[in-house]
């Protein structure tokens, strides 16, 4: 079979060589690229004649799916698959697998870091030092004793809930289903509106799909405390980000820490959140750490080997 990794996995060459060794030993053709496709035409050329294609988090549109005439499996080195033309994959009978779980700890730790940044004014503090200022007005607040609302108590939601509990916070959560493990930890399930209105810190941890897109609307944002810290390391389109910027500029929300947007960075200069007050912005780096990248590579290659062995895993579609 021809197998192609069409975008980089951000791991060292020796890791890639180790993980792909079995493919070569078994006589499969393996091709990897260390740069992104410049456009869809180049992407289509990279998947030509491939039986298995490995991608990360960049768009894999319908025209690329259709161009991959021999494609049997699409191996997504990412948790979310909303950047893939799933209908086209379904029509062609292409199996789609993902790498769920590789970034759980990494994202959870960034969420904690963002909570500290928001509560302790770290962005302003950094600028104060560089501009010859002092700590006046920058003391901020502690996580300890605060109410933290987790919206989406999946793997990442649970991981960050446990970290917040270790800080001495009270954790409440909104989720479609309830887990006994969460209840035993002292996490209290509430409605979405209750979580939004009662929390001092809110962490959004939902996937982007038809049900969640636009869920955090202007009306939902209005429910938040004017001192609350809102954190989004999930997906940008779940939030009305223009309304979020407006609430921040009107001091109707205390702070926002954002890692995801309505598009992938670089962000257009007219994007409202870039100019909103009281924000701490990062360029969609929540899933990136040295450890997470290696875990991701191991999962996606294991997906390939499991597929070749007739026992596919991590199947999404």
N, C-alpha and C positions, 0 to 999 in steps of 0.2 A: 504494500500500500504506500501511497505518497502522503506524507504528513508534513504540514507546514505550520510553523509558529510565525505568524505574519506581523507581529509587533513585539517589541522588547518586553521581557518580564522583570527587568531591573534586578537581575541576579548576576553574580560573577560567572565568567565563562566556564570555570571549572565545575560550578554547580550545574550549569546547563549540559556540559559534556557528560557529567556523571548520570544525570537523569535521562539523557537521551541514548546512553550506551546500548541498552537492551534493544532499542529500535534498530540500530545499525547492526548489532550482532545477529538479529533475526532477519536481516536482509531488507528491511523497509527503507524507503527513501525519506530522509528527514532533512528539511530545509528550515533555516531560521533567519530572521531579519533583525538587525539591530537598530532599525529606525522605523518610524511610522510611514505609512503610505502618504504620498503627497496629495493624492486625490483618489476618487473612486475608480478611475481607470487603472491606476497602478495597483490598487487593492484587488481589483478583478484579475489582473495579470498574476498576482501572487497566489491566488487560490485556484488557478487553472489546473485541471487534472488532479486536484487534491481529493483524497478520500476522507481525510480528517484535517480540520483547520483549528488552530489554537489562536484565540484572540484575548485581549484584555478588556479595557473599558471604553474603547473608541467605537464609533458607530459601525455596524455591519448591516448595510441596507439591503433592500429587496433585490436591487440589481446585482449586488455581489453574490447573494445566495443563488440567483438564477444563473450567474456566470460560472459557478462552481458545479459543473455538470455531474461530477462523480461524488459530490459531497454526501457523506453518510453520517458524519458526526461533527458538531460544532462544539468545541471545548472552550468555555468562557472562563478566563482567569479573573473572575470577579464574582461578587455575591449577587448583585442585581443583574438582570438580563434585559432591562427595558431599552437598551441601546441596540438590541438585535431585532431584525425583521422576523419576528416569531411566526407570523402568518405564512410568510414565504417558506420558512423552514418546515412548517407543518404540511404545506402543500407538496413539498418535495420529499417528505418522509425523513427529514434530517433530525437526528436526535440531538438535543441541546443539553449539555451538562454544565454545571457551574462549580465554583470553588468556595462554597459557603463555609464560613467558619475561620478562614485564614486570617481575617483582620479583626476578629472580635475583641481581643485584648488591646490591640493597637488603637482602635477607634474609641473604646471605653476609656483608655488613658488620656486621649486627647480631649474627650468630653470633660473629664476631671480638670485637666489643665485649663480648659476654656472657662469652667466655672470659677476657678481661682482667678483667672485673668479678669473676668467680669466683676467679680466681687471685690477684688483688691486693686482695680484700676491699673493693671500692669502696663497697658499700652500708654496711658497718660504718664505713668511713672517713668517709663523709658524716655519719653519725649522730654519730661521735666529735667532729668539729669543732663541730657544732650543740649538742652537750651539754657542751662545754668540755673534751673529752678530748685525747689526743695520739696519735701514730702507734705507740705501744707495741703490739706484737703484730699489727700490720697489714701488715707488709712483703710477705708473700705470695711467689709464685713466678713465674717467667718462662714464656712459651710456648716460647722457644728451647730446643731439645734435648728437648722432651717428645714423647711418642708420642700422636698425635691419631688417633682412630678415627672414620671417617666411615661411618655406616650409611645407605646409599642414595647411590650415586654418579651421580645424574642431573645435570641442569644446575646446580642449586643446590649439590649435594654437590661437584661438580667446582670450582665457583667458590670455595667456602670452603676446599677442599683446597689450591687454588693460593695463597690468602691465607695459610693456615697454613704452607705451604712457604716463602713469602717471609719468614716470621718465624723460619725455621730449625728448624721442627718436623719430626719423622718422621711420615709419614702412612701409615696402614693403612686398609683399607676392606672393607666387606661389601656385595656387590651380586649380583643374580641373574646378571648377565652381566659380562664383563670388557672394558674398553676399552684398546686399544693406547696411546692418548694418555696414559691414567693410568699405565700401566706405564713409559712413556718418561719421565714426570715423577718416577719413583721411588716411586710409590704401590704398596704391596704388598697384594694381595688375600688375605684370610683368612676363616675361618668367622665367623659371628656371635658364637659363644661366645669365640673367640680375640680378636676386636675388643673385646668387652666386658671381658674379663679382663686384657688387655694395655695398655689405653689409659689415659693420664693425663687426657685430655680426650675426651669422646665427643659427637659431634654427630649427632642423629637427623634424617634428611632423606628420609623415605619418605612416599608418599601414604597416605591412610587408605582401606583397602578391606577386603574379606573376608579377604584373606591377611595383612594387616598389623595388623588390629585386635587389641589385646591382646598384640602380639608381645613388647613389653618387659614381661614378666610379673614377678611377685615372684621367681621362680627366676632369671630373667635379670638382674634388678637385683642379686641376691646375688652374681653373678659379678664385678661391678665392684669396682675397688680402693676401699678405704675413704678414699682421698685424691682420688679421681677427681672431675672436674667434668663433670656431665651436662647437655647443652644440648638443649632441644626447641623448635625453631622450625618444626616440621612440622605434626603434628596431635595433639591431646590424647588421643584414644581409642586411639592406638597403644601407650600406656603405661598400666600399672596405677598410677595416680597416688596412690591410697591407700597402696599398697605403697612407692612412692617416698618419700612423706612419712614413712612409718614407718622406712625405712632412714636417712633424714636425721636423724630424731630419736634414733635409736640410734647415731649416729656410724658407721654402716656404709657411708656414702657421704660424700665430702667436701663437695660443693656441687652445687646444681642451679639452672640458669638456664632459666626456663620462659616461653614466650610464648603457648602454646596449652594449652587445658584440655579437659575433657569437655563443656564448654558455652562459648558465647561470653560474654565479659564484659558486664555486671557479674557477678562470681563470688559465689555464695552464701557467707555468712559462716561456714558450717559446713564449707566445702570444706577437706580436710586440708592441702593445700599452703599455704594462707594462714597456717597456724599452725606450719608445719614450720621447723626450724632451717636455717640456712645456705642460704637461697634468695634468688634475685634474680628478681623476677617483673615481667613487662610485659604490658600488656592487648591482646595480639594485634596488635602494631604492626609486626611484622617486614616486612610487604609494603608498608608506608606510607612513602613519601617523596615530596617534590615531583616528583622526576624519574620515579619509578615510576608515580605516578598519571597523569602526562601520557603516558607510554609505554602504559599500560593503555588509556586513552581512545583513543589512536591505533589500537591493535590491534583494539578492539571495533568501532570505526566501519569500519575496513578489512574486518573480517569481514562487516559488513552489505553494504558495497559489492561485495565479492567474491561474496556470495550473490546479490545482485541482478543481477550480471553473468553469473551462471551458472557461476561457478568458485569454489565455497565452499572455505574453508580453515579450519585449526584445528578440524577436525571431531572431536568426541569420541564422539558417538552418532548 
